[in-house]
Structure formats: C-alpha cells, structure tokens
C-alpha cells in the first residue's frame, strides 16, 4: 500500500492521518484472537485518573508475542510510517491497549512526546491499529489538527492550555483493520467507552533511525515493565538501536 502525495502532505500539515483497512479481515481475526489471550493471561499496566480508569495495556507486547511482533512490524503499517516520516525509522515500543466496555473514562488530552525519552527531532510517530470497530461511543480518538507545530508545555494534561481551548478538532471513528498515524507532538484525546464491547487496539511508536536517549523525558517513571528497566541503565545521548529497537527495513 502506498499513500498519495496529498496524504503525506496532509499528515505533515495536520499531524495525523487515518488510513482505512491496512489489515485484511483474516489478519484482524488472527491478531484479535491473540490479543484477547494476552489481555487475559498477561499482567497489565493501568492509567487511572480521578474520574476512574482510562485503560490498561500489555507493555512490551512485541516481546511477549511473536504474533504481536508481526503486527508491530507489519510491512504495510511500517511502510506507511516511513513514507509519512520521509526517512528510516526504528521500532521504539508497542502496547496492546484495552479500554473496557461501559465503565472506562475518557483519555485526557495529551501529547505522546512528554512520555517518550527520545530526542524526537525530526520525527517520532505512533501507529494505532483498531482490532475491533471503534465508533465515537467506543472511545475513538480526537485529534487537534496542526497542534504538532505548537510549542506545547511538556505535560500530559493539556486541558487548560490556552492555544488549544478553542482549537478545531476532528474525531476519527475506525473500523477494525483501520489505522491512524499521529506525530508525537500532536494533541489528542479519546472518548470513554460507552458500549458493551471492549475497545482493543495496538499502538506502536516508531522513531527516527538515528534517535538518541533523552532522560529529560524519562519514560513512564515508576513503572516496572522491561523497557523502563532498560532505559534506567542508559545515559543521555546513548543510541536507541540493536535488537531491542530494530530498524523497520
């Protein structure tokens, strides 16, 4: 699958892009079956907020499952990611996300860059693959187009940020097999899941192939997943490379 030049231009201007049906129906079924097994058997991390539980997820899932690694390194997904970036990329991390049915709360407005210890110039982006249908009422994402060009404070909670309070935004429902790509500096949020179907997706972060470790954004401080433990051993400027952070091609 190759994108049109106009789609690449739109991504770079708006900071996100929806690409329909990056996975076939058969692929979705296989990946979803594996995802359900992992979410049932593996320990998950949680994102609580004052209003309730945003979601939980399996960290380092590309290391936990060969099937999920195939999805994180899927040639269509990674090909689109490098086309949008316009340069070689590496895999940074992949997380299997679950937003529970009828009980989750909304995902707060945030940017991903604040939680990524990457000197992100020139580009870091996330591919978010829906493994079930995600209409608005099931917790699909809303993006603030062009917000990746703002000098936003590095904080996860941007709710009161003056540049964004009246900024136009776009809510993007997805069918199973659809994918969104968004820049690490693009402001986004997600609705609560108000349905009786659990929202399941895979989010994979890709970074510039020459990216270096930046401890000023220490990833998920306090967490105990394998990536956090690895990063705790690294020094500023260390390469993010090798088998743990493979090149996409």
Number of C-alpha atoms within 10 A of each C-alpha: 9 9 12 10 11 9 16 19 12 16 20 18 14 19 24 29 21 17 17 14 16 21 21 11 12 10 14 21 16 12 19 20 12 16 23 13 10 19 17 10 9 13 13 17 15 14 11 14 13 7 9 12 18 24 23 20 23 23 22 20 23 22 14 13 14 12 15 23 15 12 22 26 20 14 15 13 23 21 19 19 24 19 17 24 21 13 13 17 27 25 24 25 21 25 20 24 24 22 25 23 17 15 16 24 23 22 23 18 20 23 25 20 22 21 18 22 19 26 21 19 11 12 20 26 27 24 24 24 29 27 26 20 19 24 18 19 14 26 29 22 23 19 23 20 21 21 24 20 13 12 9 19 11 15 12 15 14 20 12 9 12 10 12 17 10 8 11 11 15 11 17 17 19 25 15 22 23 22 24 21 23 27 27 25 24 23 29 24 20 22 21 26 27 18 18 11 15 19 23 23 25 25 21 25 24 29 31 25 21 16 23 20 20 20 18 13 16 17 20 14 12 9 11 11 15 12 16 17 14 10 18 13 7 14 12 13 13 13 16 22 16 9 8 15 17 16 19 19 11
